[in-house]
Amino acid sequence: MKFGVGMPTGMEGLINPIPFFEPRHFIEAARRAEELGYDSVWGNDHYAPQNYVRQKHGSTPNFYEVLTVLTAAAAVTQRVQVGTAVLVLPMRDIVTLARQAATLDQLSRGRLLLGVGIGAYPEEYAAARPDLVGAHRGEMLEEGLTLLRRLMREPTVSHHGQHYAVESLELAPKGYDGEVQVLVGGHQLRGIDRAIRYGTGWIPGWRPFDELAEWIRTLRERAEAAGRDPTSLTVAPQLSCLIGRNHEATERRYVSTGMVQHRRSLAFDGRDPAKSLHNNLIGGYDAVYERVERLAKMGADHLACTTFCVDTVEEWFEQLELFAVEVIRPYRRVHGLSDTVATSR
């Protein structure tokens, strides 16, 4: 199991208050995560505030461009991978994205994990790309991934599709090892099949652990049926995290955070995932550790973009250290893995 932390590149108003991180905090977060033994640092991708954020806060959140932040993070670290969870691919120009991804992968010596998806909020498209309102985002994602992969693999590419077109285009440099690692987001069968067809991994959206375990089994089965080695696909779920000494007090604290309303805004199927405390990394040290063990046993490979549900920058860095000391270090000790955690406490 690998452990990643989500830097709040686009979390103001959603999870965290406005304002939250300043630019210097991203640099500090990347450095400290590496010191503490995390395997990866991640960022998310937003363009415009969601409707409920506008109504709740009445002020504009700071949404930092994720690839730029990750480039800065890579520059001040040596080991941690840098990832997007997820980048809204249909909002991007694919040729520019290919160049950005290849350049970042080169600069970081192969540490980029490019997580992509279609995005969850239609109002972002209405605000930033009104020309795409009504477009089939899934089709754009698939065609964009096809073109991205060709640009990474082929010396010269011509493509004339429904959404993208290039003529005799050469991409150089390509990824550090030829191709950039691409993880595809989504938690339905279409998302799984896209990960199998186009990706090196899968970033599922939030689901109760029992459902996640079933989806992981489905991924492995469908990958094998498609002729892919099931173990070649990284399963990298995103989870909320709030860890503390007292289990019940930490649960109560979580219910009062911005994550609750954010998860409700994503509950398209009528469920309230904010209340599913036992299906996130919420609670006392032992409870959170046991959930990590459960995730590993069901087949999760990398906890991507673990999101700390806090209201201050100081609390964010406290959670970064607590999770490393109380969960990552014990997990590695139990499993005979290298312990690289360094504590300042």
Buried (B, 14 or more C-beta within 10 A) or exposed (E): BBBBBBBBBBBBBBBBBBEBBEEEBBBBBBBBBBBBBBBBBBBBBBBBBBEBBBEBBEEBBBBBBBBBBBBBBBEEBEEBBBBBBBBBBBBBEBBEBBBBBBBBBBBBEEBBBBBBBBBBBBBBBEBBBEEBEEBBBBBBBBBBBBBBBBBBEBEEBEBEBEBBEBEEBEBEEBBBEEBBBBBBBBBEEBBBBBBBBBBBBBBBBBBBBEEBBEBBEEBBEBBEEEEBEBEEBBBBBBBBBBBBEEBEEBBEBBBEBBBBBBBBBBEEEEBEBBEBBEBBBBBBBEBBBEBBBBBBEBBBBBBBBBBBBBBEBEBBBBBBBBBBBBBBBBBBEEEEEEEBBBEEE
